[in-house]
Amino acid sequence: MADEDDYPEPVNYELVVSRLAREIARDIVPLEDICERYKISEAQYQKIIKHPIFAQRLQEELDIWNASTPKAKAERIGAKTATLIEESLLEVFRLIHDRSVPMAGKVEALKWAGRMAGIGEKDVTGQTLGERVRFNIYIGDQKVSFEKDAETSKVIEGSSVLVDKDPL
């Protein structure tokens, strides 16, 4: 951890305490990285962990994180997976830009990154998201909707003109 002079006092103490408690309860990222992320010095950390609010927030976060309900398990898995993916992004970036890596590996890395970003992702019907266009037209209280496949649809070019029905 950095020196005390490197970090100012947290502006919103309760928010920092809550975030720190959550991160510690989840135990996904090393404590030193958590303190660096939130700009907490060793002295500030020692002060925070002795505060009764921190003890209460930590216990609350531990209860939530360690719950055995299906929802809690899914949230734990999701949070851990998201952290793993986030931490691997820099490595994937380096791989994609490394001239010594074969193009096939780069393409796979880009596909993976695209899936993580939701680009090229399939919906429940197997349709790639973004391949369909939905039109919603509102006329008064009525709504008319229709969808078209983007690949098979023709591009329609046009313009609209606003006509003022009540000119001065």
C-alpha positions in Angstrom: 0.0 0.0 0.0 1.1 3.6 -0.7 2.1 6.2 1.8 -0.4 8.2 3.8 0.5 11.4 1.9 -0.5 9.7 -1.4 -4.2 9.6 -0.6 -6.6 12.3 0.6 -9.3 11.5 3.1 -12.3 9.9 1.5 -15.0 12.5 0.6 -17.9 10.2 1.3 -16.8 8.1 4.3 -19.9 5.9 4.5 -19.8 5.1 0.8 -16.1 4.1 1.0 -16.8 2.0 4.1 -19.6 0.2 2.3 -17.6 -0.4 -0.9 -14.6 -1.6 1.1 -16.8 -4.0 3.2 -18.4 -5.4 0.0 -15.1 -6.0 -1.7 -13.6 -7.6 1.4 -16.6 -9.8 1.9 -16.5 -11.0 -1.7 -12.8 -11.8 -1.3 -12.2 -11.8 -5.1 -9.6 -9.1 -5.4 -6.5 -8.9 -3.2 -6.9 -6.3 -0.3 -4.0 -4.3 -1.6 -5.7 -3.9 -5.0 -8.9 -2.9 -3.3 -7.2 -0.2 -1.3 -5.4 1.0 -4.4 -8.7 1.2 -6.3 -10.4 3.2 -3.6 -7.3 5.3 -2.8 -7.2 4.1 0.8 -3.8 4.3 2.5 -2.7 1.8 5.2 -3.4 4.3 8.0 -6.9 5.0 6.6 -7.5 1.3 6.2 -6.6 0.7 9.8 -8.9 3.5 10.9 -11.8 2.3 8.8 -11.7 -1.4 10.0 -11.9 -0.2 13.6 -15.0 1.8 13.0 -18.3 0.3 14.2 -20.0 1.2 10.9 -17.5 -0.9 9.0 -18.0 -3.9 11.2 -21.8 -3.6 10.7 -21.4 -3.2 6.9 -18.9 -6.0 6.7 -21.3 -8.4 8.5 -24.2 -7.4 6.3 -22.1 -8.0 3.2 -20.8 -11.3 4.5 -24.4 -12.4 5.2 -25.5 -11.4 1.7 -22.4 -12.9 -0.1 -22.4 -16.2 1.9 -26.2 -16.8 1.6 -27.1 -20.2 0.2 -30.2 -19.2 -1.8 -30.1 -19.9 -5.5 -30.2 -16.1 -6.2 -27.2 -15.5 -3.9 -25.2 -18.4 -5.6 -26.0 -17.0 -9.1 -24.9 -13.5 -8.0 -21.7 -14.8 -6.5 -20.9 -16.7 -9.7 -21.8 -13.7 -11.8 -19.7 -11.3 -9.7 -16.7 -13.7 -9.8 -17.0 -14.3 -13.5 -17.3 -10.6 -14.2 -14.2 -9.9 -12.2 -12.3 -12.7 -13.9 -13.3 -11.3 -17.3 -12.5 -7.8 -16.4 -9.0 -8.7 -15.2 -8.3 -10.7 -18.4 -9.2 -7.9 -20.8 -5.7 -6.4 -20.7 -4.1 -9.7 -21.5 -6.5 -10.2 -24.4 -5.7 -6.7 -25.6 -2.0 -7.5 -25.6 -2.6 -10.8 -27.4 -4.6 -9.1 -30.1 -1.9 -6.5 -30.7 1.0 -9.0 -30.5 2.4 -9.4 -34.0 3.9 -12.8 -33.1 0.5 -14.3 -32.4 -1.2 -16.1 -35.4 -4.2 -14.4 -36.8 -6.5 -17.3 -35.9 -5.7 -16.7 -32.2 -6.4 -13.0 -32.6 -9.8 -13.7 -34.3 -10.8 -16.1 -31.5 -9.8 -13.5 -28.9 -11.8 -10.8 -30.7 -14.8 -13.2 -30.8 -14.5 -13.8 -27.1 -14.2 -10.1 -26.4 -17.2 -9.4 -28.6 -19.3 -11.9 -26.7 -18.2 -10.4 -23.4 -19.2 -7.0 -24.7 -22.5 -8.3 -26.1 -21.5 -7.8 -29.7 -22.5 -10.7 -31.9 -24.4 -12.4 -29.1 -27.2 -14.8 -29.8 -30.7 -14.3 -28.4 -32.8 -17.2 -27.1 -34.0 -18.0 -30.6 -30.4 -18.3 -31.9 -30.8 -15.1 -33.9 -27.7 -12.9 -33.7 -28.7 -9.7 -31.9 -28.6 -6.7 -34.2 -29.7 -8.7 -37.2 -33.3 -7.6 -36.8 -34.8 -4.1 -37.0 -37.9 -3.3 -35.1 -40.1 -0.4 -36.1 -42.5 1.2 -33.6 -44.9 3.8 -35.0 -47.2 5.7 -32.7 -50.3 7.3 -34.2 -52.2 8.9 -31.4 -52.8 6.2 -28.8 -52.2 3.4 -31.3 -48.9 1.6 -31.7 -48.0 -0.3 -34.8 -44.9 -2.6 -34.6 -43.1 -4.8 -37.0 -39.7 -6.4 -37.4 -37.5 -7.1 -40.4 -34.3 -9.0 -40.9 -31.5 -6.5 -41.4 -29.7 -8.6 -44.0 -32.8 -9.2 -46.2 -34.3 -5.8 -45.8 -33.6 -3.0 -48.2 -32.3 0.3 -47.0 -35.0 2.9 -47.2 -33.8 6.4 -47.5 -36.0 9.4 -47.0 -36.7 12.5 -45.1 -39.4 13.8 -42.9 -41.0 17.2 -42.8 -42.7 18.7 -39.8 -45.8 20.4 -40.8 -47.1 22.9 -38.3 -50.9 22.4 -38.2 -51.5 25.6 -36.3 -49.4 28.3 -38.0 -49.5 31.8 -36.4 
